[in-house]
Amino acid sequence: MSSGKVTWAIGLKPDRTFDFSAELFIVEAPPHIMIRLKALFPRVDKAELNRVKIRATPEACRDLEWFALRYPLTFDQAAADAIAEGSRQHQATTARIAGILDPAYVPRAFPLSKPLRHYQSVALEAHLTQGALLLADQVGLGKTPTAIGSFTDPRTLPALVVCLSHLCRQWQAMLAEFLPFASSHIIRKKDPYPLPPADVYIISYPKLSGWAAHFVSENKLRSIVFDEIQELRHEDTGKYTAAETLCSAVAFRLGLSATPIFNYGGEIFNVVNLLLPGRLGSREEFHREWCRGGGGKWLLNDPEAFGRYLRDEAYMIRRTREDVGMELPPVERVSQLIPHDQQKIDDISDVATKLAHLVLEGSFHESGEAARLLDMKLREATGVAKAPFVAEFVRMLVEDGQQVLLFGWHREVYEIWLEQLKDLTPRLYTGSESPGQKFAAQQDFETGACKVLIMSLRSGAGVDGIQKASNTVVFGELDWSPGVHEQCIGRLNRDDNVGGNVTAFFLVSDAGSDPAVAEILQLKTAQSTHLLDPGKVPTLATLQTATDRLKRLAKNYLSHRKATVAS
C-alpha cells in the first residue's frame, strides 16, 4: 500500500526549539489517505490535491501521531521530532487544565493594577494554557478584566479585541484601568491604513472584514479576543469569514459572552468551531449527533448533556454568581398584560392575510420573503398598538420615583414614546445614533438629566454605568431571542446597582405578534438555560404578575394625577 510523507516545512529555530505558533507541516499522500486526513483536519485547503499544509500545533501533532497508527505515513527527522514534542506538550496541557479546574487549585497572580478574583485567574490560566476558550460567565462577573489579564503574557501581543461599536472606548478605558502600561489603538476606518505601534488594537465587528487579510498578511497579531462573541453565531456573514481568517493565524483565541446562544441551541457550533476548529466534528456530524430539526432551526436534543461536554473538555467555562459567592437579589420578572389599540392591528389585516397565505402556499423564495415582511409588519403594528399604553405605564413608574430603561425596536414606536413622555426628557440609544450621541444619552441618564432612556433591544450590550442610575427595565416590545432579553436586563443587574435588585417588566398584548413571540421564547429559553446552567428553571417560566406592586403603582399614579389636576 502506498504511503504518505510528512515534512517539517520551515525547520527548527536557531535554539533548536519548535515554534508551534508559526511552523507548518507539509503532508503529501495518495487520495485514499488524503480523504481521511482532510476529514480529521477541517481547516486544510480542500481544493489541494495530494498535498496539504497543516498549521503545527501541539494538538495537530498528537492527531498526526494517532493518524500514523492507522494510515501509513513517513516523516522526515524534523517532522518526527516536532510531532513527538508536540504530542508530549498536548498531553501535558490536558493534565494541567484538569489541575487548574480543580476547586482546590490556587492560581498564580497576574501583574495588573487591580488584582483579579480567584475565579477570574482560574479562567485566565486555563485560556493561556490551552490557547482557546469560550468564557461564558454570567453578566457582571468580570469577563473583560479576565481578557485584559491575558495581555500580561508576552506571547499574546500584539492582540486584537473585537467588540460592538459602542464599546470601543469602554474597552480602551478598561485597559488603562487594569493594564496602564499597555498601549492601545482604536481602529476607526473600515479600510486598512498605517497603524501606529500598539500592544492592543481595538476594532468593531462591522470593520472586521476589511482588516482581516491585512492583519494576516502583515503577521501583526498573536491573539484575538471576541467580546460578545454571539455576534458570530451565523457562519454565512462577512464578519464570520474574517474572524475565521484571523483565528487561523493566531495562537490564542478567547470568546466572551454570557449568552453565546441567542436563539436555537445549534448555533453554538459556529461559536465553538471558530475558537476550537474541528473539536465538535464537522457541521454535519454535530447536527447528526447532537441535534434535531433543520435549516436555521437546529435544536439540541439534550442541552444539559452538551453543556456538560463543553465543560468537561474545558472548551467552555461558565460560572454564575451563585457559583462564585457573589449572588445578587434575584431579578423580579413581571409579565403585565396591557391594552392595545386594535385598530392599529386591523389596519394591516389585508396585507397580513395576503402575506400569511404566501408563507403557507408560496414558493420557497416567496414564502421566505413573505415571512420576513409579515414579521416586520405585524411586530411593528403590535408595537404601535401598545405604544401609548406602554408610555403611560412608564410614566407611572417615573412618578413613583424610578428612572426607567425602556426597550423597543421600531422607529415609529420610539416616536410615540418620545412625544408622550417629552416632559420626562427621554433620550435615545438605538442603532441610529453615533457613538458620541449614545455616550451623551448615557451620561444624561446616569446624572438624572433624563428619566427615561429608550434603548434598542439589540443596542448597548456591555454598557457599564447606567446601573448606578436605575433598577427598572421595561420591555415595551419583545425580541424573538431570549438571549437579547437577558443581555438587556444585564445592563442593570450588576454589583453596584443603585437599588440592589432589578425589576424587569414585560408589557405584552394578547393580540398581534406578542402571543407567537412569547411561545417561541419559551422554547429558545429552555435550550440556552439547560446548556449554560443545568438544573436552573428557565427564566420565562418564572414570569408572574406582581399584582400587589402594580396596584400600589396604580394607586400612586392616580393620586398624583388627581393632585396635578387640582392644582
Secondary structure, DSSP 8 states (H G I E B T S, - for coil): ---EEEEESS---TTS---TTT-EEEEE--HHHHHHHHHH-TTS-TT--SEEEEE--HHHHHHHHHHHHHS-EEE-HHHHHHHHHHHHHHHHHHHHHHHHTSTT--------SS---HHHHHHHHHHHHHSEEEE---TTS-HHHHHHHHTTSGGG-SEEEEE-GGGHHHHHHHHHHH-TTS-EEE---SS-------SEEEEEGGGHHHHHHHHHHHT--SEEEEETGGGG--SSSHHHHHHHHHHTT-SEEEEE-S-S-SS-GGGHHHHHHHHSTTTT--HHHHHHHHEEEETTEEEES-HHHHHHHHHHTTSEE---HHHHT------EEEEEE----HHHHHTTHHHHHHHHHHHHHS-HHHHHHHHHHHHHHHHHHHHHHHHHHHHHHHHHHHHTT--EEEEE--HHHHHHHHHHTGGG--EEESTTS-HHHHHHHHHHHHHTS-SEEEEETTS-TT--SGGGT--EEEESS--S-HHHHHHHHHTT-STT-SSSS-EEEEEE-SSTTHHHHHHHHHHHHHHHHHHHSTT---GGGG-B--HHHHHHHHHHHHHHHHHHHH-
